[in-house]
Amino acid sequence: MIAEDSWLAERSRLLERIKEAKPIAYPIRKPDAQLCVAIATPEEIPIVYDIMRIAFAEYTGKLDPPSGATLATLQDVQKTIQEGGAVLGRIEKQPVASAQFRVRPDHLYIGRLSVLPTCRGRGIASAVLNYMEYIARLLDRPQLRLGTRLSLPKNIALYRRHGFEIDAIVRPSTGADSIVWMVKSLSS
């Protein structure tokens, strides 16, 4: 119990540091533009939720077990964000991408990386991953971790291009699709 209380106090201090995170503009392609990525404010959480729902809609009925993103409610997203936060990516003030994160004792967990289908193939997911690395460094987390599906090889390839390695492949107790857990160690 003491260890958990200690971690909760540390996490609370770390979450205060997130306020220091500055927006960063990243160049993207097709057409050339800038994607501004920043921490989502509490008022923007419904936007994070909407982008996630739209981005993950294509997986409805196609993944077994279903993606938690397709089943999540706004309240689920708000609860996740209490353990970390969320980011929004915008092109000319228009939200086009989001991701959620949780702060853990030894890593930053990235969840629900979402890019609107009409904006894919422009380097937006890469920019969001770069911003997540910035957040991990700001919070002194030595690793980034995330999960994806074995049936989504494009996602696995994206994460590998960003230095993630497969840590484990786990077959769930129900369903046919395995979860690929990936990790990226950050050097000082």
C-alpha positions, 0 to 999 in steps of 0.5 A, a space after each residue: 500500500 505504501 508503494 502505491 501511495 508513493 507512486 500516486 503522489 509521484 504521478 500527481 507531481 508528474 502530471 503537474 509537469 505536463 503543464 510545462 509541455 509546449 505545442 510543437 509544429 511538425 512538417 507534414 506532407 501532401 500538401 506540405 503543411 504544419 501539424 501543431 501538436 499540443 496537450 489537450 485541455 479538459 474542454 477538448 476531451 470530447 474532440 479527442 473522443 470524436 477523433 478516436 471514434 472516427 479513426 477506429 470505426 473502420 475496425 468495427 466488426 473486423 477485429 476479434 476481440 473488438 478494439 476497446 476504442 470502438 467500445 469506449 465511452 466519453 467517460 472511459 476516455 476521461 478516466 484514462 486521461 486522469 492517469 496521464 493526458 491526451 494530445 491533439 494534432 491540428 492543421 490550421 486549427 482543425 483537429 485531425 489527430 489525437 492520442 491518449 497517454 498514461 504515466 507509469 512508474 517506468 514508462 509512458 503508455 501511448 494509447 488510441 493513436 488516432 488520425 482521421 482517415 482523410 488525413 492519413 499518409 501525410 506523416 501525422 501519426 509520426 508527428 504525434 509519436 514524436 510529440 509523445 517522445 517529447 512528453 516522455 522525456 519531459 516526465 523523465 520516463 525512460 521508455 514508451 510502450 504501446 500495443 497494437 494488433 498482429 493483424 495490423 502490420 502497417 501499424 507495426 511497421 510504423 512503430 518499428 520505423 520510430 524505434 519501437 521493438 516487439 516486447 511480447 505477442 499475447 493471444 487474448 483469452 477470447 478472440 483470434 487476434 493477438 496483441 503486439 506489445 511494443 517498447 522504445 527505450 529512450 536514451 538520456 
